[in-house]
Amino acid sequence: MRGVITVQLCLLGAATMIPFLPPAEGSMLIIPLAPTTGAHSFAWASVTGARLLKAGPLPGSYFVEAKRSELLGPALAHGALLVGIEFAGCTTSGKKSYVE
């Protein structure tokens, strides 16, 4: 019985993370897990073709527009998470409005 409850709790925990999965392509937030400078975070991300949108809310974090398949490996290698959070500069119509 205890094992069944553990499995159910794990499934529930995984289900709560689904809304935060990064999209296959589009805006996402890079969050470094270790203290780092923002320049270091964006340096490795830009090599993958990620386009900077804006600095993120956490130290060293950035909103970027990129393809998840190209960014996921380097993000894991550099100890960073990719989070699917809509960038405030993006509209629901799909048209991007970048703040200069």
C-alpha positions in Angstrom: 0.0 0.0 0.0 2.8 2.4 0.8 4.4 1.8 -2.6 1.2 2.7 -4.4 0.9 6.0 -2.5 4.5 6.8 -3.3 3.9 6.2 -7.0 0.7 8.3 -6.9 2.5 11.2 -5.2 5.3 11.0 -7.8 2.8 11.1 -10.6 1.0 14.1 -9.0 4.3 15.9 -8.6 5.3 15.3 -12.2 1.8 16.5 -13.4 2.2 19.8 -11.6 5.4 20.5 -13.6 3.8 20.0 -17.0 2.7 23.7 -17.4 6.4 24.7 -16.9 7.9 22.5 -19.6 9.6 24.7 -22.2 7.9 24.8 -25.6 9.5 23.0 -28.6 10.2 26.5 -30.0 9.5 29.9 -28.7 10.2 32.0 -25.6 11.5 30.3 -22.5 13.4 31.3 -19.3 16.9 30.1 -18.6 17.5 29.7 -14.9 21.1 28.9 -13.7 21.1 26.6 -10.7 24.5 27.7 -9.5 25.5 31.4 -9.0 26.7 32.8 -12.3 26.8 36.0 -14.2 24.2 36.8 -16.7 26.9 37.2 -19.4 28.0 33.6 -18.8 24.4 32.3 -19.0 23.8 34.0 -22.3 27.2 33.3 -23.8 26.6 29.5 -24.0 22.9 30.0 -25.0 23.7 32.3 -27.9 26.0 29.7 -29.4 22.9 27.5 -29.9 21.1 30.3 -31.8 19.1 31.5 -28.8 17.9 35.1 -29.2 18.0 37.3 -26.1 14.6 38.8 -25.2 15.3 40.3 -21.8 17.0 39.6 -18.5 15.0 37.3 -16.2 13.7 37.9 -12.7 16.4 35.9 -11.0 20.2 36.6 -11.0 21.8 35.2 -14.2 18.5 34.3 -15.8 17.3 35.3 -19.2 14.2 35.2 -21.4 15.3 33.8 -24.8 13.6 32.7 -28.0 15.0 29.4 -29.1 14.4 25.8 -30.0 14.3 23.5 -27.0 16.0 20.7 -28.9 19.1 22.9 -29.5 19.2 24.5 -26.1 18.4 21.6 -23.7 21.7 19.8 -23.9 23.9 22.9 -23.3 21.5 24.0 -20.5 22.0 20.7 -18.7 25.7 20.8 -19.3 25.9 24.3 -17.8 23.6 23.5 -14.8 20.6 25.5 -16.0 16.9 24.8 -16.2 14.7 25.8 -19.1 11.3 26.9 -18.0 8.3 27.5 -20.2 7.1 30.8 -18.9 5.6 33.3 -21.4 7.7 36.4 -21.9 5.7 39.5 -21.0 6.7 41.0 -24.4 4.9 38.3 -26.3 1.2 38.7 -27.1 -1.4 36.0 -27.3 -1.8 36.7 -31.0 1.6 35.2 -31.7 3.1 38.5 -32.7 6.1 39.5 -30.8 6.5 43.0 -29.4 10.0 43.5 -28.2 10.9 46.4 -25.9 14.0 48.3 -27.0 
